[in-house]
Amino acid sequence: MNKYSKAIFNVSRNRCGFYLADNIDYYISYLIIRQLYLFIFISELSTPK
């Protein structure tokens, strides 16, 4: 693990109470889905009805 992954690991463990190493696939897919959701939400807001 490089420094970056270690930092993410520590932050997510402390904040969310789960170990990133055990849930790496879940965590990555969660981030991707969240990004997609935010993107769709923002574009919905910015398009005039």
PDB file with one MODEL, atoms N, CA, C and O in Angstrom:
MODEL        1
ATOM      1  N   MET A   1       0.842  -1.204   0.000  1.00  0.00           N
ATOM      2  CA  MET A   1       0.000   0.000   0.000  1.00  0.00           C
ATOM      3  C   MET A   1       0.874   1.249   0.000  1.00  0.00           C
ATOM      4  O   MET A   1       1.804   1.365   0.798  1.00  0.00           O
ATOM      5  N   ASN A   2       0.574   2.169  -0.885  1.00  0.00           N
ATOM      6  CA  ASN A   2       1.318   3.425  -0.881  1.00  0.00           C
ATOM      7  C   ASN A   2       0.724   4.399   0.141  1.00  0.00           C
ATOM      8  O   ASN A   2      -0.277   4.083   0.783  1.00  0.00           O
ATOM      9  N   LYS A   3       1.317   5.550   0.293  1.00  0.00           N
ATOM     10  CA  LYS A   3       0.870   6.518   1.301  1.00  0.00           C
ATOM     11  C   LYS A   3      -0.572   6.942   1.071  1.00  0.00           C
ATOM     12  O   LYS A   3      -1.345   7.098   2.017  1.00  0.00           O
ATOM     13  N   TYR A   4      -0.925   7.127  -0.201  1.00  0.00           N
ATOM     14  CA  TYR A   4      -2.272   7.600  -0.536  1.00  0.00           C
ATOM     15  C   TYR A   4      -3.347   6.604  -0.100  1.00  0.00           C
ATOM     16  O   TYR A   4      -4.335   6.980   0.529  1.00  0.00           O
ATOM     17  N   SER A   5      -3.143   5.330  -0.443  1.00  0.00           N
ATOM     18  CA  SER A   5      -4.124   4.322  -0.046  1.00  0.00           C
ATOM     19  C   SER A   5      -4.183   4.182   1.468  1.00  0.00           C
ATOM     20  O   SER A   5      -5.247   3.954   2.042  1.00  0.00           O
ATOM     21  N   LYS A   6      -3.016   4.321   2.111  1.00  0.00           N
ATOM     22  CA  LYS A   6      -2.996   4.244   3.576  1.00  0.00           C
ATOM     23  C   LYS A   6      -3.819   5.359   4.188  1.00  0.00           C
ATOM     24  O   LYS A   6      -4.558   5.138   5.147  1.00  0.00           O
ATOM     25  N   ALA A   7      -3.692   6.565   3.633  1.00  0.00           N
ATOM     26  CA  ALA A   7      -4.451   7.701   4.151  1.00  0.00           C
ATOM     27  C   ALA A   7      -5.943   7.476   3.973  1.00  0.00           C
ATOM     28  O   ALA A   7      -6.723   7.702   4.899  1.00  0.00           O
ATOM     29  N   ILE A   8      -6.343   7.031   2.787  1.00  0.00           N
ATOM     30  CA  ILE A   8      -7.755   6.727   2.526  1.00  0.00           C
ATOM     31  C   ILE A   8      -8.238   5.642   3.482  1.00  0.00           C
ATOM     32  O   ILE A   8      -9.327   5.725   4.050  1.00  0.00           O
ATOM     33  N   PHE A   9      -7.395   4.618   3.643  1.00  0.00           N
ATOM     34  CA  PHE A   9      -7.717   3.508   4.537  1.00  0.00           C
ATOM     35  C   PHE A   9      -7.993   4.012   5.942  1.00  0.00           C
ATOM     36  O   PHE A   9      -8.999   3.649   6.552  1.00  0.00           O
ATOM     37  N   ASN A  10      -7.093   4.855   6.460  1.00  0.00           N
ATOM     38  CA  ASN A  10      -7.241   5.360   7.822  1.00  0.00           C
ATOM     39  C   ASN A  10      -8.461   6.255   7.976  1.00  0.00           C
ATOM     40  O   ASN A  10      -9.210   6.130   8.945  1.00  0.00           O
ATOM     41  N   VAL A  11      -8.663   7.160   7.019  1.00  0.00           N
ATOM     42  CA  VAL A  11      -9.801   8.078   7.084  1.00  0.00           C
ATOM     43  C   VAL A  11     -11.114   7.306   7.052  1.00  0.00           C
ATOM     44  O   VAL A  11     -12.009   7.553   7.861  1.00  0.00           O
ATOM     45  N   SER A  12     -11.223   6.365   6.110  1.00  0.00           N
ATOM     46  CA  SER A  12     -12.479   5.634   5.985  1.00  0.00           C
ATOM     47  C   SER A  12     -12.715   4.751   7.204  1.00  0.00           C
ATOM     48  O   SER A  12     -13.857   4.585   7.634  1.00  0.00           O
ATOM     49  N   ARG A  13     -11.651   4.182   7.764  1.00  0.00           N
ATOM     50  CA  ARG A  13     -11.803   3.340   8.944  1.00  0.00           C
ATOM     51  C   ARG A  13     -12.290   4.178  10.120  1.00  0.00           C
ATOM     52  O   ARG A  13     -13.168   3.759  10.874  1.00  0.00           O
ATOM     53  N   ASN A  14     -11.704   5.372  10.267  1.00  0.00           N
ATOM     54  CA  ASN A  14     -12.066   6.216  11.399  1.00  0.00           C
ATOM     55  C   ASN A  14     -13.461   6.808  11.239  1.00  0.00           C
ATOM     56  O   ASN A  14     -14.229   6.854  12.199  1.00  0.00           O
ATOM     57  N   ARG A  15     -13.788   7.253  10.049  1.00  0.00           N
ATOM     58  CA  ARG A  15     -15.059   7.934   9.827  1.00  0.00           C
ATOM     59  C   ARG A  15     -16.226   6.964   9.744  1.00  0.00           C
ATOM     60  O   ARG A  15     -17.270   7.183  10.358  1.00  0.00           O
ATOM     61  N   CYS A  16     -16.045   5.890   8.982  1.00  0.00           N
ATOM     62  CA  CYS A  16     -17.171   5.025   8.667  1.00  0.00           C
ATOM     63  C   CYS A  16     -17.233   3.810   9.577  1.00  0.00           C
ATOM     64  O   CYS A  16     -18.252   3.120   9.633  1.00  0.00           O
ATOM     65  N   GLY A  17     -16.149   3.549  10.286  1.00  0.00           N
ATOM     66  CA  GLY A  17     -16.138   2.417  11.187  1.00  0.00           C
ATOM     67  C   GLY A  17     -16.014   1.081  10.486  1.00  0.00           C
ATOM     68  O   GLY A  17     -16.301   0.049  11.093  1.00  0.00           O
ATOM     69  N   PHE A  18     -15.597   1.060   9.226  1.00  0.00           N
ATOM     70  CA  PHE A  18     -15.323  -0.226   8.577  1.00  0.00           C
ATOM     71  C   PHE A  18     -13.943  -0.189   7.930  1.00  0.00           C
ATOM     72  O   PHE A  18     -13.381   0.878   7.684  1.00  0.00           O
ATOM     73  N   TYR A  19     -13.413  -1.377   7.662  1.00  0.00           N
ATOM     74  CA  TYR A  19     -12.068  -1.458   7.110  1.00  0.00           C
ATOM     75  C   TYR A  19     -12.134  -1.472   5.591  1.00  0.00           C
ATOM     76  O   TYR A  19     -12.771  -2.337   4.992  1.00  0.00           O
ATOM     77  N   LEU A  20     -11.473  -0.512   4.984  1.00  0.00           N
ATOM     78  CA  LEU A  20     -11.479  -0.382   3.531  1.00  0.00           C
ATOM     79  C   LEU A  20     -10.949  -1.636   2.850  1.00  0.00           C
ATOM     80  O   LEU A  20     -11.422  -2.019   1.780  1.00  0.00           O
ATOM     81  N   ALA A  21      -9.969  -2.270   3.474  1.00  0.00           N
ATOM     82  CA  ALA A  21      -9.370  -3.455   2.876  1.00  0.00           C
ATOM     83  C   ALA A  21     -10.397  -4.585   2.717  1.00  0.00           C
ATOM     84  O   ALA A  21     -10.354  -5.345   1.749  1.00  0.00           O
ATOM     85  N   ASP A  22     -11.319  -4.681   3.681  1.00  0.00           N
ATOM     86  CA  ASP A  22     -12.336  -5.730   3.623  1.00  0.00           C
ATOM     87  C   ASP A  22     -13.449  -5.398   2.638  1.00  0.00           C
ATOM     88  O   ASP A  22     -14.123  -6.291   2.125  1.00  0.00           O
ATOM     89  N   ASN A  23     -13.636  -4.099   2.376  1.00  0.00           N
ATOM     90  CA  ASN A  23     -14.786  -3.666   1.583  1.00  0.00           C
ATOM     91  C   ASN A  23     -14.372  -2.851   0.367  1.00  0.00           C
ATOM     92  O   ASN A  23     -15.100  -1.958  -0.067  1.00  0.00           O
ATOM     93  N   ILE A  24     -13.195  -3.165  -0.183  1.00  0.00           N
ATOM     94  CA  ILE A  24     -12.622  -2.311  -1.231  1.00  0.00           C
ATOM     95  C   ILE A  24     -13.536  -2.226  -2.446  1.00  0.00           C
ATOM     96  O   ILE A  24     -13.709  -1.141  -3.003  1.00  0.00           O
ATOM     97  N   ASP A  25     -14.125  -3.337  -2.871  1.00  0.00           N
ATOM     98  CA  ASP A  25     -15.011  -3.322  -4.045  1.00  0.00           C
ATOM     99  C   ASP A  25     -16.274  -2.525  -3.754  1.00  0.00           C
ATOM    100  O   ASP A  25     -16.726  -1.734  -4.582  1.00  0.00           O
ATOM    101  N   TYR A  26     -16.834  -2.739  -2.581  1.00  0.00           N
ATOM    102  CA  TYR A  26     -18.034  -2.013  -2.174  1.00  0.00           C
ATOM    103  C   TYR A  26     -17.752  -0.521  -2.123  1.00  0.00           C
ATOM    104  O   TYR A  26     -18.553   0.291  -2.585  1.00  0.00           O
ATOM    105  N   TYR A  27     -16.606  -0.172  -1.559  1.00  0.00           N
ATOM    106  CA  TYR A  27     -16.259   1.229  -1.376  1.00  0.00           C
ATOM    107  C   TYR A  27     -16.060   1.932  -2.712  1.00  0.00           C
ATOM    108  O   TYR A  27     -16.537   3.049  -2.913  1.00  0.00           O
ATOM    109  N   ILE A  28     -15.351   1.269  -3.624  1.00  0.00           N
ATOM    110  CA  ILE A  28     -15.106   1.860  -4.948  1.00  0.00           C
ATOM    111  C   ILE A  28     -16.414   2.031  -5.707  1.00  0.00           C
ATOM    112  O   ILE A  28     -16.649   3.076  -6.314  1.00  0.00           O
ATOM    113  N   SER A  29     -17.263   1.013  -5.677  1.00  0.00           N
ATOM    114  CA  SER A  29     -18.537   1.132  -6.396  1.00  0.00           C
ATOM    115  C   SER A  29     -19.420   2.193  -5.756  1.00  0.00           C
ATOM    116  O   SER A  29     -20.163   2.885  -6.452  1.00  0.00           O
ATOM    117  N   TYR A  30     -19.343   2.328  -4.428  1.00  0.00           N
ATOM    118  CA  TYR A  30     -20.081   3.384  -3.745  1.00  0.00           C
ATOM    119  C   TYR A  30     -19.626   4.760  -4.230  1.00  0.00           C
ATOM    120  O   TYR A  30     -20.451   5.631  -4.503  1.00  0.00           O
ATOM    121  N   LEU A  31     -18.312   4.949  -4.334  1.00  0.00           N
ATOM    122  CA  LEU A  31     -17.794   6.236  -4.803  1.00  0.00           C
ATOM    123  C   LEU A  31     -18.233   6.537  -6.223  1.00  0.00           C
ATOM    124  O   LEU A  31     -18.625   7.662  -6.533  1.00  0.00           O
ATOM    125  N   ILE A  32     -18.167   5.520  -7.098  1.00  0.00           N
ATOM    126  CA  ILE A  32     -18.565   5.702  -8.493  1.00  0.00           C
ATOM    127  C   ILE A  32     -20.044   6.054  -8.586  1.00  0.00           C
ATOM    128  O   ILE A  32     -20.424   6.976  -9.307  1.00  0.00           O
ATOM    129  N   ILE A  33     -20.879   5.315  -7.853  1.00  0.00           N
ATOM    130  CA  ILE A  33     -22.317   5.574  -7.874  1.00  0.00           C
ATOM    131  C   ILE A  33     -22.621   6.962  -7.329  1.00  0.00           C
ATOM    132  O   ILE A  33     -23.476   7.674  -7.856  1.00  0.00           O
ATOM    133  N   ARG A  34     -21.912   7.343  -6.263  1.00  0.00           N
ATOM    134  CA  ARG A  34     -22.152   8.663  -5.687  1.00  0.00           C
ATOM    135  C   ARG A  34     -21.787   9.759  -6.670  1.00  0.00           C
ATOM    136  O   ARG A  34     -22.511  10.747  -6.797  1.00  0.00           O
ATOM    137  N   GLN A  35     -20.659   9.593  -7.375  1.00  0.00           N
ATOM    138  CA  GLN A  35     -20.250  10.574  -8.374  1.00  0.00           C
ATOM    139  C   GLN A  35     -21.292  10.693  -9.491  1.00  0.00           C
ATOM    140  O   GLN A  35     -21.646  11.795  -9.909  1.00  0.00           O
ATOM    141  N   LEU A  36     -21.771   9.551  -9.963  1.00  0.00           N
ATOM    142  CA  LEU A  36     -22.787   9.544 -11.006  1.00  0.00           C
ATOM    143  C   LEU A  36     -24.050  10.237 -10.528  1.00  0.00           C
ATOM    144  O   LEU A  36     -24.636  11.043 -11.251  1.00  0.00           O
ATOM    145  N   TYR A  37     -24.467   9.923  -9.316  1.00  0.00           N
ATOM    146  CA  TYR A  37     -25.671  10.507  -8.756  1.00  0.00           C
ATOM    147  C   TYR A  37     -25.538  12.015  -8.645  1.00  0.00           C
ATOM    148  O   TYR A  37     -26.449  12.753  -9.023  1.00  0.00           O
ATOM    149  N   LEU A  38     -24.399  12.478  -8.125  1.00  0.00           N
ATOM    150  CA  LEU A  38     -24.175  13.918  -7.999  1.00  0.00           C
ATOM    151  C   LEU A  38     -24.165  14.594  -9.358  1.00  0.00           C
ATOM    152  O   LEU A  38     -24.729  15.675  -9.524  1.00  0.00           O
ATOM    153  N   PHE A  39     -23.523  13.955 -10.333  1.00  0.00           N
ATOM    154  CA  PHE A  39     -23.463  14.511 -11.678  1.00  0.00           C
ATOM    155  C   PHE A  39     -24.861  14.657 -12.263  1.00  0.00           C
ATOM    156  O   PHE A  39     -25.197  15.704 -12.817  1.00  0.00           O
ATOM    157  N   ILE A  40     -25.678  13.612 -12.142  1.00  0.00           N
ATOM    158  CA  ILE A  40     -27.050  13.643 -12.657  1.00  0.00           C
ATOM    159  C   ILE A  40     -27.866  14.695 -11.918  1.00  0.00           C
ATOM    160  O   ILE A  40     -28.611  15.459 -12.532  1.00  0.00           O
ATOM    161  N   PHE A  41     -27.720  14.730 -10.598  1.00  0.00           N
ATOM    162  CA  PHE A  41     -28.464  15.682  -9.772  1.00  0.00           C
ATOM    163  C   PHE A  41     -28.134  17.120 -10.156  1.00  0.00           C
ATOM    164  O   PHE A  41     -29.032  17.947 -10.315  1.00  0.00           O
ATOM    165  N   ILE A  42     -26.841  17.416 -10.305  1.00  0.00           N
ATOM    166  CA  ILE A  42     -26.407  18.771 -10.660  1.00  0.00           C
ATOM    167  C   ILE A  42     -26.886  19.152 -12.056  1.00  0.00           C
ATOM    168  O   ILE A  42     -27.323  20.281 -12.278  1.00  0.00           O
ATOM    169  N   SER A  43     -26.806  18.210 -12.999  1.00  0.00           N
ATOM    170  CA  SER A  43     -27.258  18.536 -14.353  1.00  0.00           C
ATOM    171  C   SER A  43     -28.779  18.706 -14.403  1.00  0.00           C
ATOM    172  O   SER A  43     -29.290  19.497 -15.198  1.00  0.00           O
ATOM    173  N   GLU A  44     -29.504  17.965 -13.554  1.00  0.00           N
ATOM    174  CA  GLU A  44     -30.949  18.162 -13.434  1.00  0.00           C
ATOM    175  C   GLU A  44     -31.250  19.573 -12.930  1.00  0.00           C
ATOM    176  O   GLU A  44     -32.148  20.244 -13.439  1.00  0.00           O
ATOM    177  N   LEU A  45     -30.498  20.013 -11.934  1.00  0.00           N
ATOM    178  CA  LEU A  45     -30.716  21.339 -11.365  1.00  0.00           C
ATOM    179  C   LEU A  45     -30.394  22.437 -12.363  1.00  0.00           C
ATOM    180  O   LEU A  45     -31.095  23.446 -12.433  1.00  0.00           O
ATOM    181  N   SER A  46     -29.327  22.236 -13.138  1.00  0.00           N
ATOM    182  CA  SER A  46     -28.873  23.319 -14.003  1.00  0.00           C
ATOM    183  C   SER A  46     -29.653  23.410 -15.312  1.00  0.00           C
ATOM    184  O   SER A  46     -29.606  24.439 -15.986  1.00  0.00           O
ATOM    185  N   THR A  47     -30.375  22.340 -15.683  1.00  0.00           N
ATOM    186  CA  THR A  47     -31.193  22.445 -16.895  1.00  0.00           C
ATOM    187  C   THR A  47     -32.527  23.110 -16.555  1.00  0.00           C
ATOM    188  O   THR A  47     -33.235  22.657 -15.656  1.00  0.00           O
ATOM    189  N   PRO A  48     -32.872  24.185 -17.275  1.00  0.00           N
ATOM    190  CA  PRO A  48     -34.143  24.859 -17.024  1.00  0.00           C
ATOM    191  C   PRO A  48     -35.314  23.974 -17.418  1.00  0.00           C
ATOM    192  O   PRO A  48     -35.280  23.296 -18.445  1.00  0.00           O
ATOM    193  N   LYS A  49     -36.331  23.990 -16.603  1.00  0.00           N
ATOM    194  CA  LYS A  49     -37.518  23.166 -16.879  1.00  0.00           C
ATOM    195  C   LYS A  49     -38.370  23.798 -17.970  1.00  0.00           C
ATOM    196  O   LYS A  49     -39.409  23.249 -18.338  1.00  0.00           O
TER     197      LYS A  49
ENDMDL
END
